[in-house]
Amino acid sequence: MENHSRHLYEFGAFRVNPAERLLLREGQPVPLKAKVFDVLLVLIRRSGHLVEKSEIMTAIWPDSFVEESNLTVSVSLLRKALGDDGDEHKYIQTVSGRGYRFLGEVRELGKPKDELSAPPHRRSPRLSVFYSVCLILAILMVAVVIARFRKPSGVQAEIHSLAVLPFQVLGSDDAHGYLSLGMADAIITRLGSTGQIAVRPTSAVGQYANSQSDPVAIGRQQKVDAILTGHLEALSDRTRVTAQLVRVADGALLWAGTFEKSPDQMFALEDEMAERIVHLMPLRLSLGAKARLARPSTENSKAYQLYLEGRYFWNKRTKEALHRSIEDFQQATTQDGQFALAYAGLADTYVQMAASGVEPSRRAFEGAKTAALRSLQLDNSLAEAHASLGMIYFYYERNWHEAEQQFQTAIALNPNYAVAYDRYALFLAAMARQEESFVQVRHAQELDPLSLDINTVVGRIFYLSRHYDRSVDAYRKVIDLDPYWARAYTRLGTTYAAEGAFADAIREFGESERLAGGDPYLDGLLGYAQARSGNTLKARELLEQLTRRSRRENVPAYSMAIVYVGLGERDKALEWLDNAFQDRSTYLVYAKIDPLLDPVRSDPRFAALLHRMGLL
């Protein structure tokens, strides 16, 4: 990229310092990934002008072949950092099919003054050591926190649930947001694995990175007894970690501690620290549990950072984010071929790709199974990998017995792993075991009450149980939590369609299309609703669009089938449902109870299909 490093740029409340690779909002640093910062520079230097996608990609990735989705993700992250991710964009305009235009009024200043300088964003040679220090210090802190929790007397005995907030990073030459999550994730993983303290998952606390909110208020929002906060400081010869444990009920400080370690001592002291943890732990843990608690998931700091990034994008669930997640997890396994959690993350992402129709089921699930089995080969105690394998048996292989065994194993290994309960609940719903399903999803909700995914599953289970009013209420609560969560609108529309409120269904599908777009499953649902509402012409137009799309991308056979169900063309519908069976469609596992399939439920051929799937 061209060099304007001696200039500053200002727009709105923001100042950009290219020399220091720093974005400030009202004087406060705003963390940006390196490539996202580069995209910002390209756009502000051409403020007011259209910048073609090809031009940006050539400037940012001059020596690499990358997909356009990389640019889409970078622009999305940049908009979020600028607070520009609402309905009307103030700073970055998308010019459909061509590129982007920066709308803000940019002022170019002269050479930066010394007082404006801040630690550069570029990663220093000490960063990998810094990451490693963070991980090991996290282990030591876990020991102290757990020891405090388990004392039989005093206020600490009242602590049964905990949220660990992303640590603030001070004095680091990397303002990357994932670093602040690194320490939190290490503590969450280890505390959660004991099964004796309910710890909110990393996905629940990631939103609080760089947050200035009162920790006690966050604790009330997360419905926990205590909050653990802290900060990291990278000094010239050591890393300092300071943490505080605060009781949510009254804001009382229960514990505070400061740790310092020299970078060159870090790995040599790892075994000693692990032994100290086991010695300090007054918990009734098995030898295997103590070993898991003491063992770091990886000693490779770069691999760990990539793993955190992969989980971050996995939680977004969009097509672009899932592709980015795959890339991060694959790079993590390249950095450390023994990193079991990274393989589990890879399996999770492939499962999600298949479940949402991003990739063909066969291709995605084969990749998922390879990754899950590799993860378990490296560490058979990982609840994440067992839960992923359960989804593979459930969605793809339709081995109902083995699927249930894997979900139960995941829960037994980590009773605090909310995702395992969530997935087990969906399995039980598909098996028409509704009461058991509600029990499991409530467990998941208790562990992660603000999870968009889990709360959406609550609505899904009410829908599959034909409690439509409660399903609508559940989805509305999700939308209140995040009005940009497209899946909630899709599921809400499905519930309205099942009720026969087709105009409402079409409206919600349209909202989901506006937010996410391009989902052939959504187009199939829209075609169903249009057909059932009497607009058969529109339904057939959607069928034709799906047919054309299938020639260049993955279109699930189920999408075609559901439109024919809506049109009342039973022969065609059953033909495409059989194609969905052959393609191992994930949507078909709910066929036994899905209300949208009621128009073909009485047909003997549909009963035969359920029998072939082992659902009758």
Secondary structure, DSSP 8 states (H G I E B T S, - for coil): ----TT-EEEETTEEEETTTTEEEETTEE----HHHHHHHHHHHHTTTSEEEHHHHHHHHSTT----HHHHHHHHHHHHHHHT--SSS-SSEEEETTTEEEE-S--EEE-S--GGG----SS--TTHHHHHHHHHHHHHHHHHHHHHHHT-SSSGGGG--EEEE---EEES-S---HHHHHHHHHHHHHHHHHTSSSEE--HHHHGGGTT--S-HHHHHHHHT-SEEEEEEEEE-SS-EEEEEEEEETTT--EEEEEEEEE-GGGTGGGHHHHHHHHHHH--S---HHHHHHHHS-S-S-HHHHHHHHHHHHHHTT--HHHHHHHHHHHHHHHHH-TT-HHHHHHHHHHHHHHHHTTSS-HHHHHHHHHHHHHHHHHH-TT-HHHHHHHHHIIIIII--HHHHHHHHHHHHHH-TT-HHHHHHHHHHHHHTT-HHHHHHHHHHHHHHSTT-HHHHHHHHHHHHHTT-HHHHHHHHHHHHHH-TT-HHHHHHHHHHHHHHT-HHHHHHHHHHHHHHT---HHHHHHHHHHHHHTT-HHHHHHHHHHHHHHTTTS---HHHHHHHHHHHT-HHHHHHHHHHHHHTT-GGGGGTTT-GGGHHHHTSHHHHHHHHHTT--
